[in-house]
Amino acid sequence: MRALRLLLATVAALAAGLLGLAVLYIAVAAALALVPLGGRAQQVAASDPPAYVCATLTHTDIVLPARDGLVDWTAVFPDAVPVAFVPNLHVAFGWGDLTFYRETPSWADLRLRTAMAALFGGGPTALHVVYVLDPAGVPGCTRLALDRAGRDALIGFIRGTAALDPAGRGILAAPPGTGTHEAFYAAHGTYRAWRTCNVWTAEALRAAGAPTALWAPFSFGVMWPLG
């Protein structure tokens, strides 16, 4: 009986410690996400194509035209390109833990083991590439004011995240889904509690000269500085 009480006390202490760490993480994340880092002044021309950040409650994606004068993403990431011509085709980019991406297509599929492995396991990461329609006017999507230099920096950041073959094409990390317009490409970097998918988005925006938060592990920290 004494051993059982000791075991229960130990389990309770561990649970309390983990809860305390979670509360501390959320508090620090919320505080630092409210500290703005201003971007540079953008010299946007009327001819500059739009860029967007689209957010859900937990995740953010960068959305760019599939082709413009600086890059043809359909040549870099060809595996999910629609076969038929799509006017004003765009492509959404997100970064994260490959296993979490594949095993958690919706929050109903979330498992504690998968989440903990993503935060602390140091597994392979992926660039999630989805070909989409123009997100203008879509709830949760904010247009970015980026000039040519900003877009060029953003494109360079995304290219630098992906593991590319000698021809400059993305390397598939998993077979593309049948009938879908999304694919997972091998990526650089390790997903951690302090470098989440949203931190990656914020880093990309910072490279482009857009306003960001000091630290943005949650999606609201990415979106509010954009106005």
N, C-alpha and C positions, 0 to 999 in steps of 0.2 A: 504493500500500500504506500509506503514511504517513497519507493522508487517511482510509482505511478504519479504521485503528487509532484515529485521533482520533474518528471517528464512533462507533465501538463504545465508546470510553471515555466519550464524552458521554452515550450512551444508558444505559450502566451507572450513571453518576453520577445521571442523572435518575431511574432506577428505584430506586436506593438512597435518594435524597431522598424520593420518594413513599412508599416503604416506611417510612422513618423518620417521616414525617408521620402515616402511618396508625397506627403503633405509639404515637406520642405522643398522638394523638387518643383511642385506646382507653384508654391509661393515665390520662389526665386525666378522661375520661368515667367510668371505673370508680371513680376516687378521689372525684370530686364526687358520684357517685350514692350513695356510702356515707355522705354527710353528711346527716343527717336534718333536716328542717324540720317541727316539730310543728304540727299543726292546732289549731284552737280547740276548746273543749269544746262538744259538740253536745247539745242538749236534745231527744233523739229521743223521740217519742211512739209508742205502740203502733200508732196509726193511720197513721203516716207510711209511705208506700209505699217499697219497696226500690229501691236503685240499686246498680249493679255496675260493676266494671272487669274486663274479660276480656282475657287476654293470650295471645299465642303467643310463640315464642322471640324474635320481632323486632318485634311490633306490639301495640298496646293499643287497645281500644275502650271507650267509656263506654256502658252499657246502662241504659235507663230505661223505665218503663212507657209504652206508647204514649199513654195518656190517664191523667191524674190531676186533682186539683183545681186544679193550677196551670197546666197546659198540655195541649192536644190536639195532639200531634205529627202526627197523621194529617191535620190541616188545614194544618199548616205545610209538611209534606213528603208530599204525597198521591200521588205518581206510582208508588210501589212498594207501596202498601198492599194487602194481600190482599183480594180481592173478597169471599170468604166470611168470615163471622164467625170470629174466632180468639179463644178465651178466653185471658185474661191475656197479651195481645199486648204485646211489648216492641219497642224500637227501639235499634239499636246505632249509635253515632256514632264515626267516625274521620276524621282530617284528614290530608291529604298532597298530594303532587304529582299532578296529574291524569293526566299522561302515564304516570307510573310505575304508578299505580293501574290504568289501562286496559291497559297493555301487559305487566303482570306479575301476572296472576291467580294464579299459583303460582310458587314459587321455580325450578321447571324452566324458566320463561319469562324468567328474569332475564338481562338483557344489560348488559354493561359500559357501553355508550353510554347506555342508559336510566338507569342508576344515576348516572352522572356528570352527566348533564343535570339530574337531580332535585336533586343536591347543590349544583351550581354554576350551573345554567342560569337559575334565577329564573323558571321558567314558571308558568302558572296553577295554582292549588291548588283542591282540591275537598273538600267535606264528603261523606264516604261514609256513606250512610244505608241501613241494612238492617233490615227488620222480621223479628223472630225470636221464638221461644218464650221463656218464662221461663227464664233461665239458672241458676236456683237449683240447686246441686249439680253444675253442669257443671264438669269439670276446667279449671283455668286462670281461673276466674271468682271474684272476691272481692266479697262484699257490703260496701257502704259504709254507715257509720253517719252519716246526714245528717238533720238536722232540717229544718223547713220553710224556714228562712232559708238553709240550705246548699243545699237543692234549688233554691230560687228563684235563688240566685247561679249555680248550675251551669246552669240553664236559660237564664239571661241570657247566660252565656258562650257557650253553643252558638248561641243566636240571633245573638249579635254576630259569630260566626265566619262565618255564612252570609250570602250576598248575597241579600236579600229584595226582592220586588217591592212596589209600593205597598200591596197587600192583605195583606202580611205572609207571603207564601208564598215558598218557596225557588225559585230560578231554576235550571233544569236546566243542567248543564254538559255533559252527554252524554245521548243517548237511553237510557232504561232498558232493560235486557235483557229479551227476551221470556221470559215465564214465570218471571221471578225476582222477588224481593221486595227488590231493592236498586236504588239510583239514586245518581248523582253530581250534587251541587249546587254551583254556583259559590260560592267562599269567599274570604274576605279572608286576607291574609298571604302570605308567601313561604317556601317550603320551603328550608332551608339545612342544612348539616352541623351547625350549632349550634342549629337549631330544627327538629327532626324531628317525626314523627307522635307520638312518645312525649313529647317536650317539650310538645307541644300538650295531650296528656292531663294531664300534670303541672300545667300552667298552669290547666286547668279544675278540677282537684282543689284546687289552692291557692285559687282563687276561691271554692270551696265550703267552705273551711275544713278540708279533709281533710289529713292528714299527707302530705308529699312529700319528695323528695330535693332537694338544692341544685341539681342539674342531672341530667336523666334522658333522655339521647338514646336509651338502650336500654330495652327493656321491663322488665328486672329492677329498674331504678331507680325505675320507677313502682310496681311491685308490692310490694317488700319493706317499704316504710314503712307499708303498709296492714295488715300483720300476716297 
